[in-house]
Amino acid sequence: MLTLKFIQDNKADVIKRLKTKRFDAASIIDTIISLDDNRKQTQAQAETLEAEMNTLSKEIGLLFKAGKTDEVSASKAKTVELKERIKDLNTQLEDINRQLTAQLVLIPNVPHSTVPEGKGADDNVLVREGGVMPTLTNDLPHWDLIKKYDLIDFELGTKITGAGFPVYKGKGARLQRALINFFLDEANNAGYNEVLPPLLVNEESGFGTGQLPDKEGQMYHATADNLYLIPTAEVPVTNLYRDVILKGSELPVRNCAYSACFRREAGSWGADVRGLNRLHQFDKVEIVQVAHPDQSYAILDTMVAHVQSLIEKLELPWRILRLCGGDMSFTSALTFDFEVYSAAQKRWLEVSSVSNFETYQANRLKLRFKDDGDKKTQLAHTLNGSALALPRIVAAILENNQTAEGIRIPKVLVPYTGFDIIN
């Protein structure tokens, strides 16, 4: 979340920039500033009474030595009264701080100055594109190819769990595993340290990366233990550094992780969700960085370049979009989306988002760093990206590489699959 100081120092700019995200922050910010004024006044009253009580305590000692017992009794009675008043003020302070936090979490992250205006996906800006558009003689969509070659069983997944939980079989399962290993190897080669995180997180972790209280309706909740199935490995991996003070010399910290991801996708329907286009459970490799604020946007560029290299090696036509304010997430300051072209569906499929959150997550996480020789700590910047999410990558590979003989496997994956064609 935004820091109180940042909001106070940049009130007009915050309100203006959040309009790019189609969010009117004026009323909430006025409430926050009013609450903070109340907090300061209450704090000052408590401190004044504490000073008075300290002075009185010293006087009691002197009165006692002088044998003035009546005055000692009166002063002690006043001390009891001051303690009660201070206790009441501290209770008020706790309530004001809770109200402040409740208001602060309602404000989205401020978008970067390069974020374009716009209402939604149609207003995103093309950054660059590449790859060769395939020319197909066969143009079956992936859901038909999956049945033809017995790669994934949606009906069996529905029987076991429900819609959106597919069972991968045979070469379909091996292709899935090949992609995971390929993505992890590429991340390791790029300097990311691999971790294998838990698939469930607590409320503190969900709050730290911004899923709570904003997206609880999209997460699966294990109510008995009050734990949440992760929507992405970003959540547990970034939370590795919750309540941590890093050395400036340790930055940037780079992690990658494979995980299953779980999303309720409530309210999703229509042709866009058919087959692998939208699932409740899917596999993804995530890259996460904790960076110095002075370096985070240069690092964002390297993360974008890394994802681009993956898609190029998979021989898929691709494009990169700079998301407009109306299509950005609540927590992001700047996001680039990657899409690959589905030749059979004749449309673009989103396969990755790469984002800089600046200090928004770090403030929630209390993730700080300290430069050598500097006594003060600073909030770090956090970044993450899908590198990559598998379902739509698999859909595009199957559709774009279908031939009369079978489905050709991209050359880079053959050492991982052990086969070069699905037939």
Helices and strands as residue ranges (DSSP letters): H 4-9, H 11-18, G 19-21, H 26-65, H 69-104, G 121-123, E 125-130, H 142-148, E 152-153, H 154-160, E 167-168, H 170-189, E 193-195, E 200-201, H 203-209, G 216-218, E 221-222, E 227-229, H 234-238, G 239-241, E 245-247, G 248-250, E 253-262, G 271-273, E 281-291, H 296-313, E 318-322, G 325-327, E 334-342, E 347-356, H 360-365, E 368-370, E 378-379, E 381-389, H 390-400, E 407-408, G 411-413, H 414-417, E 421-422
